[in-house]
Amino acid sequence: MSTNSLSGADPWLIAHAKVSGGKVVTFEKAEPNSHKVKIPDVAKEFGVLCVNIYDALSELGASF
């Protein structure tokens, strides 16, 4: 898996979630066969869970 497409803060977010036992919140969907590396695919390789914003808010018990 090439990480050339994964730049900026994304690797740091995944690393922080890994060492702190957290999750990554993203709207990206896993696409293992994509030419562009996706956050959920990299996170999965490192055992980090990804959720979308709606699931995160629900887990936090947010209501509006």
MINUFI-59824 format. One record per residue: residue number from 0; x, y, z of N, C-alpha, C, O, CB in turn. Coordinates in nm, 3 decimals. Glycine has a CB too. Layout:
N
k->NUM | n.x->X | n.y->Y | n.z->Z | ca.x->X | ca.y->Y | ca.z->Z | c.x->X | c.y->Y | c.z->Z | o.x->X | o.y->Y | o.z->Z | cb.x->X | cb.y->Y | cb.z->Z;
...
end
This chain:
64
k->0 | n.x->0.086 | n.y->-0.118 | n.z->0.000 | ca.x->0.000 | ca.y->0.000 | ca.z->0.000 | c.x->0.090 | c.y->0.124 | c.z->0.000 | o.x->0.169 | o.y->0.143 | o.z->0.093 | cb.x->-0.097 | cb.y->0.000 | cb.z->0.124;
k->1 | n.x->0.079 | n.y->0.204 | n.z->-0.100 | ca.x->0.155 | ca.y->0.327 | ca.z->-0.108 | c.x->0.085 | c.y->0.438 | c.z->-0.030 | o.x->-0.037 | o.y->0.453 | o.z->-0.040 | cb.x->0.175 | cb.y->0.369 | cb.z->-0.254;
k->2 | n.x->0.160 | n.y->0.514 | n.z->0.047 | ca.x->0.100 | ca.y->0.623 | ca.z->0.123 | c.x->0.133 | c.y->0.758 | c.z->0.061 | o.x->0.118 | o.y->0.861 | o.z->0.125 | cb.x->0.148 | cb.y->0.619 | cb.z->0.268;
k->3 | n.x->0.179 | n.y->0.758 | n.z->-0.065 | ca.x->0.212 | ca.y->0.884 | ca.z->-0.132 | c.x->0.094 | c.y->0.978 | c.z->-0.138 | o.x->0.112 | o.y->1.100 | o.z->-0.132 | cb.x->0.263 | cb.y->0.857 | cb.z->-0.271;
k->4 | n.x->-0.027 | n.y->0.926 | n.z->-0.151 | ca.x->-0.146 | ca.y->1.009 | ca.z->-0.160 | c.x->-0.195 | c.y->1.055 | c.z->-0.023 | o.x->-0.273 | o.y->1.149 | o.z->-0.014 | cb.x->-0.256 | cb.y->0.933 | cb.z->-0.230;
k->5 | n.x->-0.148 | n.y->0.989 | n.z->0.082 | ca.x->-0.193 | ca.y->1.021 | ca.z->0.217 | c.x->-0.096 | c.y->1.124 | c.z->0.276 | o.x->0.012 | o.y->1.090 | o.z->0.321 | cb.x->-0.200 | cb.y->0.893 | cb.z->0.307;
k->6 | n.x->-0.136 | n.y->1.250 | n.z->0.274 | ca.x->-0.046 | ca.y->1.355 | ca.z->0.319 | c.x->-0.115 | c.y->1.444 | c.z->0.421 | o.x->-0.230 | o.y->1.420 | o.z->0.458 | cb.x->0.003 | cb.y->1.438 | cb.z->0.201;
k->7 | n.x->-0.045 | n.y->1.546 | n.z->0.466 | ca.x->-0.103 | ca.y->1.640 | ca.z->0.559 | c.x->-0.120 | c.y->1.581 | c.z->0.697 | o.x->-0.032 | o.y->1.511 | o.z->0.747 | cb.x->-0.235 | cb.y->1.689 | cb.z->0.508;
k->8 | n.x->-0.234 | n.y->1.607 | n.z->0.759 | ca.x->-0.259 | ca.y->1.566 | ca.z->0.897 | c.x->-0.312 | c.y->1.423 | c.z->0.908 | o.x->-0.312 | o.y->1.368 | o.z->1.018 | cb.x->-0.358 | cb.y->1.660 | cb.z->0.961;
k->9 | n.x->-0.356 | n.y->1.363 | n.z->0.800 | ca.x->-0.419 | ca.y->1.231 | ca.z->0.808 | c.x->-0.332 | c.y->1.127 | c.z->0.879 | o.x->-0.383 | o.y->1.059 | o.z->0.968 | cb.x->-0.451 | cb.y->1.183 | cb.z->0.669;
k->10 | n.x->-0.205 | n.y->1.111 | n.z->0.843 | ca.x->-0.123 | ca.y->1.010 | ca.z->0.913 | c.x->-0.110 | c.y->1.041 | c.z->1.063 | o.x->-0.107 | o.y->0.949 | o.z->1.145 | cb.x->0.016 | cb.y->1.003 | cb.z->0.850;
k->11 | n.x->-0.103 | n.y->1.168 | n.z->1.098 | ca.x->-0.092 | ca.y->1.206 | ca.z->1.239 | c.x->-0.219 | c.y->1.173 | c.z->1.315 | o.x->-0.213 | o.y->1.130 | o.z->1.430 | cb.x->-0.060 | cb.y->1.356 | cb.z->1.251;
k->12 | n.x->-0.334 | n.y->1.194 | n.z->1.253 | ca.x->-0.461 | ca.y->1.160 | ca.z->1.318 | c.x->-0.471 | c.y->1.010 | c.z->1.345 | o.x->-0.514 | o.y->0.968 | o.z->1.452 | cb.x->-0.579 | cb.y->1.206 | cb.z->1.232;
k->13 | n.x->-0.431 | n.y->0.932 | n.z->1.248 | ca.x->-0.436 | ca.y->0.787 | ca.z->1.263 | c.x->-0.337 | c.y->0.743 | c.z->1.371 | o.x->-0.371 | o.y->0.659 | o.z->1.455 | cb.x->-0.403 | cb.y->0.716 | cb.z->1.129;
k->14 | n.x->-0.218 | n.y->0.799 | n.z->1.371 | ca.x->-0.117 | ca.y->0.766 | ca.z->1.472 | c.x->-0.165 | c.y->0.804 | c.z->1.612 | o.x->-0.148 | o.y->0.727 | o.z->1.707 | cb.x->0.016 | cb.y->0.835 | cb.z->1.441;
k->15 | n.x->-0.223 | n.y->0.922 | n.z->1.625 | ca.x->-0.272 | ca.y->0.967 | ca.z->1.755 | c.x->-0.384 | c.y->0.875 | c.z->1.806 | o.x->-0.387 | o.y->0.838 | o.z->1.923 | cb.x->-0.322 | cb.y->1.113 | cb.z->1.746;
k->16 | n.x->-0.474 | n.y->0.839 | n.z->1.718 | ca.x->-0.583 | ca.y->0.748 | ca.z->1.756 | c.x->-0.526 | c.y->0.614 | c.z->1.800 | o.x->-0.576 | o.y->0.553 | o.z->1.895 | cb.x->-0.682 | cb.y->0.729 | cb.z->1.640;
k->17 | n.x->-0.422 | n.y->0.567 | n.z->1.732 | ca.x->-0.361 | ca.y->0.438 | ca.z->1.765 | c.x->-0.301 | c.y->0.441 | c.z->1.905 | o.x->-0.328 | o.y->0.351 | o.z->1.985 | cb.x->-0.253 | cb.y->0.402 | cb.z->1.662;
k->18 | n.x->-0.220 | n.y->0.541 | n.z->1.935 | ca.x->-0.151 | ca.y->0.543 | ca.z->2.065 | c.x->-0.243 | c.y->0.582 | c.z->2.180 | o.x->-0.214 | o.y->0.549 | o.z->2.295 | cb.x->-0.034 | cb.y->0.638 | cb.z->2.059;
k->19 | n.x->-0.352 | n.y->0.652 | n.z->2.150 | ca.x->-0.442 | ca.y->0.696 | ca.z->2.257 | c.x->-0.566 | c.y->0.607 | c.z->2.272 | o.x->-0.648 | o.y->0.629 | o.z->2.362 | cb.x->-0.485 | cb.y->0.839 | cb.z->2.232;
k->20 | n.x->-0.579 | n.y->0.508 | n.z->2.185 | ca.x->-0.696 | ca.y->0.421 | ca.z->2.190 | c.x->-0.822 | c.y->0.488 | c.z->2.140 | o.x->-0.933 | o.y->0.450 | o.z->2.179 | cb.x->-0.717 | cb.y->0.373 | cb.z->2.331;
k->21 | n.x->-0.807 | n.y->0.587 | n.z->2.053 | ca.x->-0.921 | ca.y->0.661 | ca.z->2.001 | c.x->-0.970 | c.y->0.610 | c.z->1.867 | o.x->-0.929 | o.y->0.504 | o.z->1.820 | cb.x->-0.887 | cb.y->0.806 | cb.z->1.988;
k->22 | n.x->-1.057 | n.y->0.687 | n.z->1.808 | ca.x->-1.114 | ca.y->0.657 | ca.z->1.676 | c.x->-1.089 | c.y->0.776 | c.z->1.585 | o.x->-1.066 | o.y->0.888 | o.z->1.632 | cb.x->-1.266 | cb.y->0.625 | cb.z->1.686;
k->23 | n.x->-1.093 | n.y->0.752 | n.z->1.456 | ca.x->-1.082 | ca.y->0.858 | ca.z->1.356 | c.x->-1.221 | c.y->0.885 | c.z->1.301 | o.x->-1.293 | o.y->0.792 | o.z->1.263 | cb.x->-0.982 | cb.y->0.820 | cb.z->1.241;
k->24 | n.x->-1.259 | n.y->1.011 | n.z->1.297 | ca.x->-1.389 | ca.y->1.050 | ca.z->1.242 | c.x->-1.364 | c.y->1.105 | c.z->1.102 | o.x->-1.289 | o.y->1.201 | o.z->1.083 | cb.x->-1.460 | cb.y->1.157 | cb.z->1.334;
k->25 | n.x->-1.428 | n.y->1.042 | n.z->1.003 | ca.x->-1.409 | ca.y->1.082 | ca.z->0.864 | c.x->-1.533 | c.y->1.045 | c.z->0.783 | o.x->-1.607 | o.y->0.953 | o.z->0.819 | cb.x->-1.283 | cb.y->1.016 | cb.z->0.805;
k->26 | n.x->-1.553 | n.y->1.116 | n.z->0.674 | ca.x->-1.660 | ca.y->1.081 | ca.z->0.581 | c.x->-1.608 | c.y->0.987 | c.z->0.471 | o.x->-1.687 | o.y->0.936 | o.z->0.392 | cb.x->-1.720 | cb.y->1.209 | cb.z->0.518;
k->27 | n.x->-1.477 | n.y->0.965 | n.z->0.466 | ca.x->-1.423 | ca.y->0.875 | ca.z->0.364 | c.x->-1.471 | c.y->0.733 | c.z->0.388 | o.x->-1.492 | o.y->0.692 | o.z->0.502 | cb.x->-1.270 | cb.y->0.880 | cb.z->0.363;
k->28 | n.x->-1.488 | n.y->0.661 | n.z->0.282 | ca.x->-1.527 | ca.y->0.519 | ca.z->0.285 | c.x->-1.406 | c.y->0.435 | c.z->0.245 | o.x->-1.324 | o.y->0.478 | o.z->0.164 | cb.x->-1.649 | cb.y->0.491 | cb.z->0.190;
k->29 | n.x->-1.397 | n.y->0.318 | n.z->0.301 | ca.x->-1.289 | ca.y->0.226 | ca.z->0.264 | c.x->-1.300 | c.y->0.190 | c.z->0.117 | o.x->-1.409 | o.y->0.158 | o.z->0.068 | cb.x->-1.293 | cb.y->0.099 | cb.z->0.352;
k->30 | n.x->-1.188 | n.y->0.195 | n.z->0.047 | ca.x->-1.179 | ca.y->0.154 | ca.z->-0.093 | c.x->-1.044 | c.y->0.088 | c.z->-0.113 | o.x->-0.953 | o.y->0.149 | o.z->-0.168 | cb.x->-1.198 | cb.y->0.276 | cb.z->-0.191;
k->31 | n.x->-1.030 | n.y->-0.037 | n.z->-0.071 | ca.x->-0.900 | ca.y->-0.103 | ca.z->-0.075 | c.x->-0.835 | c.y->-0.110 | c.z->-0.213 | o.x->-0.713 | o.y->-0.117 | o.z->-0.223 | cb.x->-0.914 | cb.y->-0.240 | cb.z->-0.022;
k->32 | n.x->-0.915 | n.y->-0.110 | n.z->-0.318 | ca.x->-0.859 | ca.y->-0.122 | ca.z->-0.454 | c.x->-0.845 | c.y->0.012 | c.z->-0.524 | o.x->-0.816 | o.y->0.016 | o.z->-0.644 | cb.x->-0.946 | cb.y->-0.212 | cb.z->-0.537;
k->33 | n.x->-0.864 | n.y->0.121 | n.z->-0.452 | ca.x->-0.855 | ca.y->0.254 | ca.z->-0.511 | c.x->-0.709 | c.y->0.293 | c.z->-0.533 | o.x->-0.620 | o.y->0.246 | o.z->-0.463 | cb.x->-0.924 | cb.y->0.358 | cb.z->-0.420;
k->34 | n.x->-0.686 | n.y->0.378 | n.z->-0.632 | ca.x->-0.551 | ca.y->0.429 | ca.z->-0.656 | c.x->-0.514 | c.y->0.535 | c.z->-0.553 | o.x->-0.396 | o.y->0.559 | o.z->-0.527 | cb.x->-0.540 | cb.y->0.487 | cb.z->-0.799;
k->35 | n.x->-0.615 | n.y->0.599 | n.z->-0.494 | ca.x->-0.592 | ca.y->0.698 | ca.z->-0.389 | c.x->-0.611 | c.y->0.629 | c.z->-0.254 | o.x->-0.715 | o.y->0.569 | o.z->-0.229 | cb.x->-0.687 | cb.y->0.821 | cb.z->-0.404;
k->36 | n.x->-0.512 | n.y->0.639 | n.z->-0.169 | ca.x->-0.518 | ca.y->0.576 | ca.z->-0.038 | c.x->-0.622 | c.y->0.648 | c.z->0.047 | o.x->-0.620 | o.y->0.770 | o.z->0.058 | cb.x->-0.379 | cb.y->0.577 | cb.z->0.031;
k->37 | n.x->-0.712 | n.y->0.572 | n.z->0.108 | ca.x->-0.819 | ca.y->0.627 | ca.z->0.190 | c.x->-0.788 | c.y->0.609 | c.z->0.338 | o.x->-0.727 | o.y->0.509 | o.z->0.378 | cb.x->-0.955 | cb.y->0.561 | cb.z->0.155;
k->38 | n.x->-0.830 | n.y->0.705 | n.z->0.419 | ca.x->-0.804 | ca.y->0.702 | ca.z->0.563 | c.x->-0.851 | c.y->0.571 | c.z->0.626 | o.x->-0.775 | o.y->0.510 | o.z->0.701 | cb.x->-0.873 | cb.y->0.820 | cb.z->0.630;
k->39 | n.x->-0.974 | n.y->0.525 | n.z->0.599 | ca.x->-1.019 | ca.y->0.401 | ca.z->0.664 | c.x->-0.932 | c.y->0.279 | c.z->0.631 | o.x->-0.916 | o.y->0.189 | o.z->0.714 | cb.x->-1.161 | cb.y->0.373 | cb.z->0.625;
k->40 | n.x->-0.876 | n.y->0.276 | n.z->0.511 | ca.x->-0.792 | ca.y->0.163 | ca.z->0.473 | c.x->-0.661 | c.y->0.162 | c.z->0.551 | o.x->-0.616 | o.y->0.057 | o.z->0.596 | cb.x->-0.764 | cb.y->0.167 | cb.z->0.323;
k->41 | n.x->-0.600 | n.y->0.279 | n.z->0.566 | ca.x->-0.476 | ca.y->0.289 | ca.z->0.643 | c.x->-0.504 | c.y->0.262 | c.z->0.790 | o.x->-0.430 | o.y->0.189 | o.z->0.856 | cb.x->-0.410 | cb.y->0.428 | cb.z->0.624;
k->42 | n.x->-0.612 | n.y->0.321 | n.z->0.841 | ca.x->-0.647 | ca.y->0.302 | ca.z->0.982 | c.x->-0.668 | c.y->0.153 | c.z->1.012 | o.x->-0.625 | o.y->0.104 | o.z->1.116 | cb.x->-0.774 | cb.y->0.383 | cb.z->1.017;
k->43 | n.x->-0.734 | n.y->0.083 | n.z->0.922 | ca.x->-0.759 | ca.y->-0.061 | ca.z->0.942 | c.x->-0.628 | c.y->-0.138 | c.z->0.953 | o.x->-0.616 | o.y->-0.229 | o.z->1.034 | cb.x->-0.845 | cb.y->-0.118 | cb.z->0.826;
k->44 | n.x->-0.530 | n.y->-0.101 | n.z->0.870 | ca.x->-0.400 | ca.y->-0.167 | ca.z->0.874 | c.x->-0.334 | c.y->-0.153 | c.z->1.011 | o.x->-0.256 | o.y->-0.239 | o.z->1.053 | cb.x->-0.308 | cb.y->-0.109 | cb.z->0.767;
k->45 | n.x->-0.365 | n.y->-0.045 | n.z->1.081 | ca.x->-0.306 | ca.y->-0.018 | ca.z->1.213 | c.x->-0.401 | c.y->-0.050 | c.z->1.327 | o.x->-0.370 | o.y->-0.021 | o.z->1.443 | cb.x->-0.262 | cb.y->0.126 | cb.z->1.221;
k->46 | n.x->-0.516 | n.y->-0.109 | n.z->1.297 | ca.x->-0.610 | ca.y->-0.146 | ca.z->1.401 | c.x->-0.684 | c.y->-0.030 | c.z->1.463 | o.x->-0.722 | o.y->-0.035 | o.z->1.580 | cb.x->-0.540 | cb.y->-0.220 | cb.z->1.506;
k->47 | n.x->-0.704 | n.y->0.077 | n.z->1.384 | ca.x->-0.775 | ca.y->0.196 | ca.z->1.432 | c.x->-0.914 | c.y->0.199 | c.z->1.370 | o.x->-0.929 | o.y->0.183 | o.z->1.249 | cb.x->-0.695 | cb.y->0.326 | cb.z->1.398;
k->48 | n.x->-1.014 | n.y->0.220 | n.z->1.453 | ca.x->-1.153 | ca.y->0.224 | ca.z->1.407 | c.x->-1.185 | c.y->0.361 | c.z->1.348 | o.x->-1.144 | o.y->0.463 | o.z->1.402 | cb.x->-1.249 | cb.y->0.191 | cb.z->1.521;
k->49 | n.x->-1.257 | n.y->0.363 | n.z->1.237 | ca.x->-1.306 | ca.y->0.487 | ca.z->1.176 | c.x->-1.458 | c.y->0.490 | c.z->1.185 | o.x->-1.525 | o.y->0.389 | o.z->1.165 | cb.x->-1.260 | cb.y->0.498 | cb.z->1.028;
k->50 | n.x->-1.511 | n.y->0.608 | n.z->1.215 | ca.x->-1.656 | ca.y->0.630 | ca.z->1.219 | c.x->-1.686 | c.y->0.759 | c.z->1.146 | o.x->-1.599 | o.y->0.844 | o.z->1.130 | cb.x->-1.709 | cb.y->0.634 | cb.z->1.365;
k->51 | n.x->-1.812 | n.y->0.775 | n.z->1.101 | ca.x->-1.849 | ca.y->0.902 | ca.z->1.040 | c.x->-1.899 | c.y->0.997 | c.z->1.149 | o.x->-1.918 | o.y->0.954 | o.z->1.263 | cb.x->-1.958 | cb.y->0.882 | cb.z->0.930;
k->52 | n.x->-1.919 | n.y->1.121 | n.z->1.116 | ca.x->-1.955 | ca.y->1.223 | ca.z->1.215 | c.x->-2.088 | c.y->1.192 | c.z->1.283 | o.x->-2.105 | o.y->1.219 | o.z->1.401 | cb.x->-1.962 | cb.y->1.361 | cb.z->1.150;
k->53 | n.x->-2.180 | n.y->1.134 | n.z->1.209 | ca.x->-2.311 | ca.y->1.103 | ca.z->1.265 | c.x->-2.301 | c.y->0.993 | c.z->1.372 | o.x->-2.363 | o.y->1.002 | o.z->1.478 | cb.x->-2.407 | cb.y->1.059 | cb.z->1.154;
k->54 | n.x->-2.221 | n.y->0.891 | n.z->1.343 | ca.x->-2.200 | ca.y->0.785 | ca.z->1.442 | c.x->-2.126 | c.y->0.839 | c.z->1.564 | o.x->-2.157 | o.y->0.801 | o.z->1.677 | cb.x->-2.122 | cb.y->0.669 | cb.z->1.380;
k->55 | n.x->-2.028 | n.y->0.926 | n.z->1.542 | ca.x->-1.952 | ca.y->0.984 | ca.z->1.653 | c.x->-2.044 | c.y->1.065 | c.z->1.744 | o.x->-2.038 | o.y->1.053 | o.z->1.866 | cb.x->-1.837 | cb.y->1.073 | cb.z->1.600;
k->56 | n.x->-2.129 | n.y->1.149 | n.z->1.684 | ca.x->-2.221 | ca.y->1.229 | ca.z->1.764 | c.x->-2.319 | c.y->1.142 | c.z->1.840 | o.x->-2.353 | o.y->1.171 | o.z->1.955 | cb.x->-2.296 | cb.y->1.327 | cb.z->1.675;
k->57 | n.x->-2.365 | n.y->1.036 | n.z->1.777 | ca.x->-2.456 | ca.y->0.944 | ca.z->1.843 | c.x->-2.389 | c.y->0.876 | c.z->1.962 | o.x->-2.448 | o.y->0.865 | o.z->2.069 | cb.x->-2.507 | cb.y->0.839 | cb.z->1.743;
k->58 | n.x->-2.264 | n.y->0.831 | n.z->1.943 | ca.x->-2.190 | ca.y->0.767 | ca.z->2.052 | c.x->-2.167 | c.y->0.863 | c.z->2.168 | o.x->-2.163 | o.y->0.821 | o.z->2.284 | cb.x->-2.056 | cb.y->0.715 | cb.z->2.000;
k->59 | n.x->-2.153 | n.y->0.991 | n.z->2.138 | ca.x->-2.130 | ca.y->1.091 | ca.z->2.241 | c.x->-2.261 | c.y->1.136 | c.z->2.307 | o.x->-2.259 | o.y->1.209 | o.z->2.406 | cb.x->-2.058 | cb.y->1.212 | cb.z->2.180;
k->60 | n.x->-2.373 | n.y->1.091 | n.z->2.252 | ca.x->-2.502 | ca.y->1.127 | ca.z->2.310 | c.x->-2.546 | c.y->1.268 | c.z->2.277 | o.x->-2.626 | o.y->1.326 | o.z->2.350 | cb.x->-2.497 | cb.y->1.110 | cb.z->2.456;
k->61 | n.x->-2.494 | n.y->1.323 | n.z->2.168 | ca.x->-2.530 | ca.y->1.459 | ca.z->2.128 | c.x->-2.673 | c.y->1.464 | c.z->2.076 | o.x->-2.719 | o.y->1.374 | o.z->2.007 | cb.x->-2.434 | cb.y->1.511 | cb.z->2.020;
k->62 | n.x->-2.742 | n.y->1.569 | n.z->2.111 | ca.x->-2.877 | ca.y->1.591 | ca.z->2.056 | c.x->-2.893 | c.y->1.739 | c.z->2.028 | o.x->-2.843 | o.y->1.824 | o.z->2.102 | cb.x->-2.988 | cb.y->1.539 | cb.z->2.155;
k->63 | n.x->-2.964 | n.y->1.766 | n.z->1.922 | ca.x->-2.982 | ca.y->1.906 | ca.z->1.880 | c.x->-3.129 | c.y->1.937 | c.z->1.868 | o.x->-3.166 | o.y->2.049 | o.z->1.834 | cb.x->-2.912 | cb.y->1.934 | cb.z->1.747;
end
